[in-house]
Amino acid sequence: MPSSPDAYAAFTPSPSAPARRLEAVTPSDGADLPSLAKALYVGAAGDLKVVPVASPDGEAVTLKNHPVGYVAVQTRRVLATGTTAAHIVALFD
């Protein structure tokens, strides 16, 4: 089967551009994501404790009772302690 052209290859990487890579997230109190995520997707609602990319001193923020759906926050880390949301996926350029 011939490969199809990449319709999104010309998009400039930005928060609003389509994600080009996805990775399941294993929340961790001690390890950052392998790359800075442009956004997250939550597959099961709950609290989501994250360290945003530009957080001063790596301060974490809890998004209480986040519904299923996208989290438009560039994220460095998803913490295990304080996160009850599940099936989290990181979106990358």
N, C-alpha and C positions, 0 to 999 in steps of 0.2 A: 504494500500500500504506500503510495507516495506521501511524503510528509506535507502537511498543510502549512502555508505561510503564517508567520507569527503576526497577527493583526495588531498586537500591542507593542511590538518592538520599538516603535517610534515614540512611545509615551515617555516623557521625562519622569524619572522617579520622583514621586511626591506623595504626600499623605493621601491624596485623592486618586492617584493612579491605581490601576488594578494591581493586586499583589502578584508577584511572580514566583514566590516560594512560600510554602506553608510548613510548619513543624508543630507537632503535638508538644504541649508544654507540661513538664513535670515541675510543679511548684517546689521551690527550694529556698530555705532561709539563708543559705550560704553561697549560692552560685547564681551569677547572672545568666541570662539567655545567651546562646552561642553568638548571636548578633543582636543589635538593637532592633526591636520590632516596631514596625510602623503602626500597627494596631493589633488588637486581639479579637478573638471570637470566643464567646462563652456558649457552650452547648447545653449546660444545665445550670439554672439560676442559683445564685447564692452570693455571699460576700466575696469580693475580689480585692486582695491586698497586693498592691504593686508599687514598684519604685519607678517613677517616670524618668525618662532620659535626662531631663535637665533639673531633677530634684536636688536642691542644695543639701550637701552632706549625705546624700543617699537616703533621704527621708521617705518613708513609705506612706502611702495613702490608701485607705480602705474605701472601696465603692460598695456601699451597703446594699444588699439585696438586689444585685444587678440582674436584670432579666436576661433571658436567652437572646443573644445577638452580638453585634459588634461593639467594641470598646475603642473609641477614636482617641487613644492616648498612646504616644510613642513610649514604649516600655523597655526598661533595662532588666527588671527582675519581677517575677511573680512569686510572692512568698507563700510557703506552706502554712505557717502559723497565721491564722486569721483569714485564710481563703477556704470557703466552703463551696464555691462554684466549682463545676467540674467540666470535663471535656473541653479544655481550653486549648486553643490553637493560636500560634503566633503567625502574623502575616509580615512578609519581608518584601523589599523591592527586588 
